[in-house]
Amino acid sequence: MMNTRVKQYLEPIGLALLLSAFGWQCLEERLTDDKYIGYIYEMDQKLEAIWMGVHDDALHSDRYKGSEAVYVNYDSLNRSMKDWNRIQEGFEQLNHQTSFSFWARVVLYLMGSCLILFDKWPGKKEVELLRE
């Protein structure tokens, strides 16, 4: 049979481990998101370089007449091209909502876990009662 003194600490230790696991999960998700944003940024830069090459080639060839071409309107396409910063400006409100949601979840998990942990942690009176 398990010692009562050891048993009283199992739940608080388990909750503390659960809280630690949550913190680790938050960190891992943040790092994964940052990694994917980095990949997307690199792809954006490469696509922008390709587009600028195609656009420059068209401007310096006899295909471009300063107005619509047969298949491609280079002026319109060039105006509609967005670099990474302009794309991020379009997502500014969504980024704020996502960030707020993440931090609200963190606060709720922390508060809930801490309240349970503090409630379950044995106080001096409980430890003295168990010794008797």
C-alpha positions as MATLAB code, in Angstrom:
seq = 'MMNTRVKQYLEPIGLALLLSAFGWQCLEERLTDDKYIGYIYEMDQKLEAIWMGVHDDALHSDRYKGSEAVYVNYDSLNRSMKDWNRIQEGFEQLNHQTSFSFWARVVLYLMGSCLILFDKWPGKKEVELLRE';
ca = [
       0.000    0.000    0.000;
       1.259    3.454   -0.947;
       2.318    5.737    1.847;
      -0.335    8.439    2.489;
       2.314   11.135    2.619;
       3.600   10.243   -0.857;
       0.075    9.841   -2.223;
      -0.971   13.359   -1.201;
       1.708   14.854   -3.488;
       0.899   12.796   -6.586;
      -1.973   14.951   -7.835;
      -0.207   18.301   -7.331;
       2.923   16.962   -9.017;
       0.814   15.583  -11.873;
      -0.911   18.942  -12.313;
       2.443   20.728  -12.269;
       3.707   18.357  -14.962;
       0.538   18.967  -16.978;
       1.067   22.710  -16.688;
       4.671   22.299  -17.833;
       3.550   20.201  -20.784;
       1.093   22.911  -21.784;
       3.822   25.538  -21.692;
       6.051   23.335  -23.807;
       3.201   22.826  -26.314;
       2.655   26.584  -26.602;
       6.342   27.143  -27.256;
       6.441   24.347  -29.829;
       3.400   25.681  -31.698;
       4.885   29.177  -31.761;
       8.178   27.900  -33.152;
       6.383   25.797  -35.776;
       4.333   28.806  -36.861;
       7.475   30.918  -37.124;
       9.118   28.223  -39.241;
       6.197   28.119  -41.685;
       6.098   31.904  -41.899;
       9.804   31.804  -42.757;
       9.155   29.270  -45.532;
       6.314   31.355  -46.922;
       8.466   34.476  -46.816;
      11.246   32.740  -48.753;
       8.760   31.522  -51.371;
       7.311   35.023  -51.648;
      10.766   36.468  -52.273;
      11.526   33.858  -54.949;
       8.190   34.360  -56.703;
       8.642   38.119  -56.591;
      12.102   37.785  -58.155;
      10.696   35.555  -60.921;
       7.849   37.980  -61.538;
      10.187   40.962  -61.686;
      12.357   39.097  -64.215;
       9.363   38.253  -66.395;
       8.022   41.794  -66.080;
      11.401   43.329  -66.915;
      11.782   40.996  -69.883;
       8.344   41.974  -71.164;
       9.046   45.692  -70.748;
      12.212   45.455  -72.804;
      10.784   43.337  -75.582;
       8.583   44.172  -78.506;
       5.726   42.225  -76.850;
       4.974   45.111  -74.517;
       3.203   48.088  -76.050;
       2.377   49.974  -72.841;
      -1.150   48.654  -72.790;
      -2.865   45.295  -72.689;
      -1.054   42.526  -74.455;
      -2.792   39.721  -76.250;
      -2.863   37.430  -73.208;
      -1.325   39.371  -70.342;
      -1.911   42.869  -69.030;
       1.488   43.504  -67.462;
       0.497   46.920  -66.093;
      -2.481   45.475  -64.244;
      -0.554   42.463  -62.989;
       2.318   44.593  -61.803;
      -0.043   46.904  -59.860;
      -1.736   43.910  -58.231;
       1.521   42.289  -57.114;
       1.966   42.516  -53.356;
       5.226   42.105  -51.531;
       5.384   40.393  -48.147;
       4.868   43.589  -46.150;
       1.719   44.536  -48.062;
       0.377   41.010  -47.627;
       1.013   41.213  -43.878;
      -0.758   44.588  -43.715;
      -3.818   42.867  -45.198;
      -3.707   40.277  -42.433;
      -3.016   42.755  -39.628;
      -6.422   42.411  -37.962;
      -6.338   38.615  -38.242;
      -2.823   38.561  -36.782;
      -3.995   40.652  -33.812;
      -7.003   38.374  -33.255;
      -4.827   35.274  -33.452;
      -2.298   36.734  -31.033;
      -5.041   37.786  -28.603;
      -6.622   34.333  -28.821;
      -3.273   32.637  -28.131;
      -2.525   34.779  -25.077;
      -6.087   34.491  -23.744;
      -5.770   30.712  -23.945;
      -2.400   30.832  -22.175;
      -3.807   32.997  -19.367;
      -6.865   30.769  -18.923;
      -4.782   27.586  -18.807;
      -2.305   29.139  -16.398;
      -4.971   30.523  -14.086;
      -6.990   27.302  -14.083;
      -3.967   25.080  -13.556;
      -2.554   27.298  -10.814;
      -5.884   27.429   -8.985;
      -6.190   23.635   -9.063;
      -2.554   23.257   -8.075;
      -2.873   25.667   -5.138;
      -6.097   24.008   -4.025;
      -4.572   20.530   -4.112;
      -1.220   21.369   -2.539;
      -1.268   20.181    1.046;
      -0.976   22.905    3.656;
       0.839   22.712    6.963;
      -2.343   21.779    8.846;
      -3.111   18.896    6.481;
       0.442   17.585    6.752;
       0.281   17.800   10.569;
      -3.059   15.955   10.587;
      -1.567   13.187    8.472;
       1.384   12.813   10.837;
      -0.931   12.167   13.782;
];
